[in-house]
Amino acid sequence: MLLADENMACLDPLFADLTPICTRPGRAISADQIDPTLLAQVHTLLVRSVTSVNAALIDAMPSLRFVGTATIGTDHLDIPALEARGIHWASAPGCNAEAVGEYLLTALLELAERTGLPLSGRTIGLIGVGNTGGAVYRRLHALGLKVLRCDPPKAAAGEPGEWLSLDGLIAQCDVISCHVPNQPDTFHLLDEARLSALKPGCWLINASRGEVIDSRALIAVKDRRPDLRLVMDVWEGEPEPMPELVVRCDLATAHIAGYSVEGKIRGTQMLHQALAASPVAPEGIATTPELSELLTIPGLGEVTLDGPLDEQRLLSLCRRVYDLAEEDARFREAIGVPGGFDARRKANLARREFSALTVRSRNSGEVAILASLGFDTEE
């Protein structure tokens, strides 16, 4: 039996060879919430970040041979326990990077409109430049914006480019965006001292993991520094974010920066590929279909630019694909309602990426920029 998070995309077309397929809400996949008889039959487990694959769950599945998480991070997997049992596991690094890059660009454009401060005049700092940080960097670089980077592992590995220390980045940047995993050395990476050191009027964005920022310290600093602007997609204590932090944010969402139709399909695809390449692959498992074969819903149509590609027109294009301000409003309504956080996550399952929208322009330079941002383009 294959047991999976009910929000996993394309389970049937990808894993038909592993029937029966059983799905449950991600937070309900646990040793104490599922019938032990069912768990005993599970040989393949597919999850997302909300499921804790801990020792208790692993011990409850004696037939388990493969665990896949359709996420970049693996902090919700007890990897030593899996490996002690000889259970193969895989993650999906990069599956949602494009969606996160698009979320960040949209958030920056929304803040620029609200504050009246164009992006072109701000220095943007990225903490972490892996898959998601790299997707953000490529988009901002395509727009000609000044972007500084902090990534100690990449700097230590001698990767080309200028790499700043975290404190050096904070001292120079008008925008700080976090793109690091949740691990011991990133817990409360932005503590009260570093939050207090943010430049006047700084925009702080977190679309990585809630634990990267000390939430209590952020509330205290925000109360002293009303000039700061906050965009939070991830929260300590999910799915119960601190209401007092939510109300202090300019934009707040339910851990959906990486949620897109395309990103979720990529995640499931990558797990199918990993299973097929593993020693526990079912005999005769099919070749993994291409994204175009699995993406069965239509695109978002076409639009022709009616003037130069300035920040306002770009924001309008972003909103055609995904209205972040509207999602912020709905998230605030959901907070405090039982199950509201997860309901808002599930409501984003139909979100598309920029590639679903075709943009026409007679300006070849603008076409090149739009293509770099991820839009489908035509001259």
DOZALUM-619151 format. One record per residue (C-alpha): chain; residue number from 1; residue in three letters; x, y, z. Coordinates in steps of 0.1 Angstrom, whole numbers, plus 5000, padded with zeros to 4 digits. Example, Ala and Ser with C-alpha at 12.3 -4.5 7.8 and 13.67 -1.06 7.14 Angstrom:
<atoms>
   cadena   num   residuo      x      y      z
        A     1       ALA   5123   4955   5078
        A     2       SER   5137   4989   5071
</atoms>
This chain:
<atoms>
   cadena   num   residuo      x      y      z
        A     1       MET   5000   5000   5000
        A     2       LEU   5011   5036   4993
        A     3       LEU   5001   5061   5019
        A     4       ALA   5003   5098   5010
        A     5       ASP   4994   5133   5020
        A     6       GLU   4960   5141   5004
        A     7       ASN   4975   5173   4989
        A     8       MET   5001   5155   4969
        A     9       ALA   4997   5161   4931
        A    10       CYS   4993   5134   4904
        A    11       LEU   4994   5104   4927
        A    12       ASP   4972   5083   4904
        A    13       PRO   4989   5089   4871
        A    14       LEU   5024   5085   4887
        A    15       PHE   5019   5057   4911
        A    16       ALA   4993   5035   4895
        A    17       ASP   5018   5006   4898
        A    18       LEU   5017   5009   4936
        A    19       THR   4979   5005   4942
        A    20       PRO   4961   5006   4965
        A    21       ILE   4968   5043   4972
        A    22       CYS   4955   5056   5005
        A    23       THR   4955   5094   5013
        A    24       ARG   4951   5113   5046
        A    25       PRO   4955   5149   5057
        A    26       GLY   4992   5155   5062
        A    27       ARG   4990   5163   5099
        A    28       ALA   4969   5132   5105
        A    29       ILE   4996   5108   5092
        A    30       SER   5008   5097   5126
        A    31       ALA   5011   5065   5146
        A    32       ASP   4982   5076   5169
        A    33       GLN   4958   5088   5143
        A    34       ILE   4957   5059   5117
        A    35       ASP   4946   5024   5123
        A    36       PRO   4976   5002   5130
        A    37       THR   4963   4975   5107
        A    38       LEU   4965   5000   5078
        A    39       LEU   4999   5012   5088
        A    40       ALA   5012   4977   5088
        A    41       GLN   5005   4974   5051
        A    42       VAL   5023   5005   5040
        A    43       HIS   5054   5000   5019
        A    44       THR   5057   5035   5005
        A    45       LEU   5050   5068   5023
        A    46       LEU   5048   5101   5005
        A    47       VAL   5046   5133   5027
        A    48       ARG   5050   5170   5028
        A    49       SER   5065   5192   5055
        A    50       VAL   5035   5190   5078
        A    51       THR   5040   5153   5085
        A    52       SER   5065   5143   5112
        A    53       VAL   5080   5110   5101
        A    54       ASN   5093   5102   5135
        A    55       ALA   5104   5070   5152
        A    56       ALA   5069   5062   5164
        A    57       LEU   5055   5064   5129
        A    58       ILE   5084   5044   5114
        A    59       ASP   5080   5017   5140
        A    60       ALA   5043   5014   5133
        A    61       MET   5051   5005   5096
        A    62       PRO   5070   4972   5096
        A    63       SER   5066   4969   5058
        A    64       LEU   5079   5003   5050
        A    65       ARG   5106   5004   5023
        A    66       PHE   5105   5039   5009
        A    67       VAL   5097   5074   5022
        A    68       GLY   5096   5105   5000
        A    69       THR   5089   5141   5009
        A    70       ALA   5078   5165   4982
        A    71       THR   5097   5193   4998
        A    72       ILE   5132   5208   4998
        A    73       GLY   5136   5206   5036
        A    74       THR   5140   5173   5055
        A    75       ASP   5138   5185   5091
        A    76       HIS   5105   5166   5095
        A    77       LEU   5121   5133   5087
        A    78       ASP   5139   5112   5113
        A    79       ILE   5167   5102   5089
        A    80       PRO   5188   5082   5114
        A    81       ALA   5157   5061   5123
        A    82       LEU   5150   5055   5086
        A    83       GLU   5185   5046   5078
        A    84       ALA   5188   5023   5109
        A    85       ARG   5159   5003   5094
        A    86       GLY   5174   5003   5059
        A    87       ILE   5145   5024   5046
        A    88       HIS   5153   5044   5014
        A    89       TRP   5142   5080   5015
        A    90       ALA   5142   5110   4991
        A    91       SER   5133   5146   4990
        A    92       ALA   5125   5170   4961
        A    93       PRO   5151   5199   4962
        A    94       GLY   5141   5226   4938
        A    95       CYS   5106   5214   4931
        A    96       ASN   5090   5246   4943
        A    97       ALA   5119   5271   4937
        A    98       GLU   5101   5289   4908
        A    99       ALA   5070   5294   4929
        A   100       VAL   5090   5308   4958
        A   101       GLY   5109   5331   4934
        A   102       GLU   5075   5344   4920
        A   103       TYR   5061   5349   4955
        A   104       LEU   5090   5370   4966
        A   105       LEU   5090   5391   4935
        A   106       THR   5052   5397   4939
        A   107       ALA   5057   5406   4976
        A   108       LEU   5084   5431   4968
        A   109       LEU   5063   5448   4941
        A   110       GLU   5033   5449   4965
        A   111       LEU   5054   5466   4992
        A   112       ALA   5069   5490   4966
        A   113       GLU   5034   5501   4957
        A   114       ARG   5022   5504   4993
        A   115       THR   5053   5524   5004
        A   116       GLY   5058   5544   4973
        A   117       LEU   5095   5533   4973
        A   118       PRO   5105   5517   4939
        A   119       LEU   5125   5486   4940
        A   120       SER   5151   5501   4917
        A   121       GLY   5163   5523   4946
        A   122       ARG   5167   5495   4972
        A   123       THR   5195   5471   4979
        A   124       ILE   5182   5436   4984
        A   125       GLY   5200   5410   5006
        A   126       LEU   5194   5372   5003
        A   127       ILE   5203   5350   5032
        A   128       GLY   5208   5316   5015
        A   129       VAL   5212   5312   4978
        A   130       GLY   5203   5276   4972
        A   131       ASN   5174   5264   4950
        A   132       THR   5148   5290   4963
        A   133       GLY   5173   5318   4970
        A   134       GLY   5188   5312   4936
        A   135       ALA   5153   5315   4919
        A   136       VAL   5148   5348   4937
        A   137       TYR   5183   5360   4927
        A   138       ARG   5177   5352   4890
        A   139       ARG   5145   5372   4889
        A   140       LEU   5159   5402   4907
        A   141       HIS   5191   5402   4886
        A   142       ALA   5170   5401   4854
        A   143       LEU   5153   5433   4866
        A   144       GLY   5187   5450   4871
        A   145       LEU   5183   5453   4908
        A   146       LYS   5212   5455   4933
        A   147       VAL   5213   5421   4951
        A   148       LEU   5238   5411   4978
        A   149       ARG   5242   5375   4990
        A   150       CYS   5251   5357   5022
        A   151       ASP   5257   5319   5020
        A   152       PRO   5286   5307   5042
        A   153       PRO   5286   5271   5027
        A   154       LYS   5289   5285   4991
        A   155       ALA   5315   5310   5002
        A   156       ALA   5335   5283   5019
        A   157       ALA   5333   5261   4988
        A   158       GLY   5348   5289   4968
        A   159       GLU   5318   5295   4945
        A   160       PRO   5323   5326   4924
        A   161       GLY   5308   5359   4934
        A   162       GLU   5309   5383   4963
        A   163       TRP   5297   5367   4996
        A   164       LEU   5289   5388   5026
        A   165       SER   5287   5378   5062
        A   166       LEU   5252   5379   5077
        A   167       ASP   5260   5410   5098
        A   168       GLY   5276   5427   5068
        A   169       LEU   5245   5419   5047
        A   170       ILE   5222   5434   5074
        A   171       ALA   5242   5465   5076
        A   172       GLN   5240   5472   5039
        A   173       CYS   5206   5461   5027
        A   174       ASP   5172   5478   5025
        A   175       VAL   5155   5444   5020
        A   176       ILE   5164   5411   5038
        A   177       SER   5149   5378   5025
        A   178       CYS   5155   5345   5042
        A   179       HIS   5161   5313   5022
        A   180       VAL   5177   5288   5046
        A   181       PRO   5167   5254   5059
        A   182       ASN   5156   5247   5095
        A   183       GLN   5186   5232   5113
        A   184       PRO   5205   5238   5145
        A   185       ASP   5228   5266   5131
        A   186       THR   5198   5285   5116
        A   187       PHE   5175   5284   5146
        A   188       HIS   5167   5321   5155
        A   189       LEU   5194   5331   5131
        A   190       LEU   5178   5365   5132
        A   191       ASP   5177   5372   5169
        A   192       GLU   5169   5404   5187
        A   193       ALA   5203   5419   5182
        A   194       ARG   5203   5413   5144
        A   195       LEU   5167   5424   5141
        A   196       SER   5175   5456   5160
        A   197       ALA   5204   5462   5135
        A   198       LEU   5181   5462   5105
        A   199       LYS   5184   5495   5085
        A   200       PRO   5157   5521   5089
        A   201       GLY   5127   5513   5068
        A   202       CYS   5140   5478   5061
        A   203       TRP   5117   5452   5045
        A   204       LEU   5121   5417   5061
        A   205       ILE   5107   5387   5043
        A   206       ASN   5107   5351   5055
        A   207       ALA   5096   5323   5031
        A   208       SER   5119   5296   5044
        A   209       ARG   5111   5283   5079
        A   210       GLY   5095   5301   5108
        A   211       GLU   5122   5291   5133
        A   212       VAL   5148   5311   5114
        A   213       ILE   5135   5343   5131
        A   214       ASP   5129   5347   5168
        A   215       SER   5092   5356   5167
        A   216       ARG   5090   5371   5202
        A   217       ALA   5120   5393   5195
        A   218       LEU   5105   5404   5161
        A   219       ILE   5074   5415   5178
        A   220       ALA   5094   5435   5204
        A   221       VAL   5116   5451   5177
        A   222       LYS   5086   5459   5155
        A   223       ASP   5069   5477   5184
        A   224       ARG   5101   5498   5188
        A   225       ARG   5106   5501   5150
        A   226       PRO   5073   5508   5132
        A   227       ASP   5094   5517   5102
        A   228       LEU   5101   5481   5095
        A   229       ARG   5079   5462   5069
        A   230       LEU   5073   5425   5074
        A   231       VAL   5063   5398   5050
        A   232       MET   5058   5364   5067
        A   233       ASP   5049   5332   5049
        A   234       VAL   5063   5308   5076
        A   235       TRP   5058   5308   5113
        A   236       GLU   5070   5294   5145
        A   237       GLY   5043   5271   5160
        A   238       GLU   5026   5263   5127
        A   239       PRO   4997   5257   5122
        A   240       GLU   4991   5282   5151
        A   241       PRO   5011   5313   5143
        A   242       MET   5013   5340   5169
        A   243       PRO   4983   5363   5163
        A   244       GLU   5003   5392   5177
        A   245       LEU   5029   5387   5149
        A   246       VAL   5003   5383   5122
        A   247       VAL   4988   5417   5129
        A   248       ARG   5022   5434   5127
        A   249       CYS   5029   5420   5092
        A   250       ASP   5022   5439   5060
        A   251       LEU   5017   5407   5041
        A   252       ALA   5010   5373   5059
        A   253       THR   5003   5339   5043
        A   254       ALA   5000   5303   5053
        A   255       HIS   5033   5287   5042
        A   256       ILE   5023   5288   5006
        A   257       ALA   5052   5306   4989
        A   258       GLY   5062   5273   4972
        A   259       TYR   5026   5262   4966
        A   260       SER   5018   5260   4929
        A   261       VAL   5003   5234   4906
        A   262       GLU   5035   5231   4887
        A   263       GLY   5057   5229   4919
        A   264       LYS   5036   5202   4935
        A   265       ILE   5036   5181   4903
        A   266       ARG   5074   5185   4901
        A   267       GLY   5077   5173   4937
        A   268       THR   5057   5142   4931
        A   269       GLN   5076   5136   4898
        A   270       MET   5109   5137   4916
        A   271       LEU   5098   5112   4942
        A   272       HIS   5086   5089   4915
        A   273       GLN   5120   5092   4898
        A   274       ALA   5138   5085   4931
        A   275       LEU   5117   5055   4938
        A   276       ALA   5122   5041   4903
        A   277       ALA   5160   5045   4908
        A   278       SER   5161   5029   4942
        A   279       PRO   5168   4992   4950
        A   280       VAL   5132   4989   4963
        A   281       ALA   5116   5000   4930
        A   282       PRO   5086   4978   4921
        A   283       GLU   5093   4956   4891
        A   284       GLY   5083   4971   4859
        A   285       ILE   5077   5006   4873
        A   286       ALA   5068   5030   4845
        A   287       THR   5090   5059   4832
        A   288       THR   5082   5092   4849
        A   289       PRO   5059   5113   4826
        A   290       GLU   5070   5148   4817
        A   291       LEU   5054   5179   4834
        A   292       SER   5035   5187   4802
        A   293       GLU   5019   5153   4803
        A   294       LEU   5007   5157   4838
        A   295       LEU   4996   5193   4836
        A   296       THR   4961   5188   4823
        A   297       ILE   4945   5222   4832
        A   298       PRO   4945   5252   4807
        A   299       GLY   4968   5282   4810
        A   300       LEU   4957   5317   4821
        A   301       GLY   4954   5332   4786
        A   302       GLU   4973   5360   4770
        A   303       VAL   4979   5397   4777
        A   304       THR   4996   5424   4757
        A   305       LEU   5016   5451   4774
        A   306       ASP   5000   5485   4769
        A   307       GLY   5031   5505   4777
        A   308       PRO   5066   5501   4791
        A   309       LEU   5074   5473   4815
        A   310       ASP   5076   5494   4846
        A   311       GLU   5070   5481   4882
        A   312       GLN   5033   5489   4882
        A   313       ARG   5027   5469   4850
        A   314       LEU   5048   5441   4862
        A   315       LEU   5028   5440   4895
        A   316       SER   4996   5439   4874
        A   317       LEU   5010   5408   4855
        A   318       CYS   5019   5391   4888
        A   319       ARG   4984   5398   4902
        A   320       ARG   4968   5382   4871
        A   321       VAL   4986   5350   4880
        A   322       TYR   4983   5352   4918
        A   323       ASP   4968   5380   4939
        A   324       LEU   4990   5380   4970
        A   325       ALA   4972   5409   4986
        A   326       GLU   4939   5390   4984
        A   327       GLU   4954   5359   4999
        A   328       ASP   4968   5380   5028
        A   329       ALA   4933   5393   5035
        A   330       ARG   4918   5358   5034
        A   331       PHE   4946   5345   5057
        A   332       ARG   4938   5371   5083
        A   333       GLU   4902   5361   5083
        A   334       ALA   4911   5324   5088
        A   335       ILE   4934   5329   5117
        A   336       GLY   4916   5320   5149
        A   337       VAL   4892   5297   5131
        A   338       PRO   4899   5260   5140
        A   339       GLY   4918   5245   5110
        A   340       GLY   4920   5279   5094
        A   341       PHE   4958   5278   5086
        A   342       ASP   4956   5245   5068
        A   343       ALA   4924   5255   5051
        A   344       ARG   4942   5285   5035
        A   345       ARG   4971   5262   5024
        A   346       LYS   4946   5239   5007
        A   347       ALA   4929   5268   4991
        A   348       ASN   4961   5275   4972
        A   349       LEU   4963   5242   4955
        A   350       ALA   4951   5257   4922
        A   351       ARG   4977   5285   4922
        A   352       ARG   4996   5287   4889
        A   353       GLU   5031   5299   4880
        A   354       PHE   5040   5328   4858
        A   355       SER   5046   5303   4829
        A   356       ALA   5008   5298   4827
        A   357       LEU   5004   5334   4815
        A   358       THR   5014   5344   4779
        A   359       VAL   5026   5380   4777
        A   360       ARG   5030   5398   4744
        A   361       SER   5053   5428   4738
        A   362       ARG   5069   5444   4707
        A   363       ASN   5100   5452   4727
        A   364       SER   5125   5424   4724
        A   365       GLY   5143   5436   4755
        A   366       GLU   5111   5434   4776
        A   367       VAL   5104   5399   4761
        A   368       ALA   5138   5388   4774
        A   369       ILE   5132   5401   4808
        A   370       LEU   5097   5386   4811
        A   371       ALA   5110   5352   4800
        A   372       SER   5137   5354   4826
        A   373       LEU   5110   5361   4852
        A   374       GLY   5092   5330   4842
        A   375       PHE   5064   5342   4819
        A   376       ASP   5055   5326   4786
        A   377       THR   5063   5353   4761
        A   378       GLU   5055   5363   4725
        A   379       GLU   5066   5393   4704
</atoms>
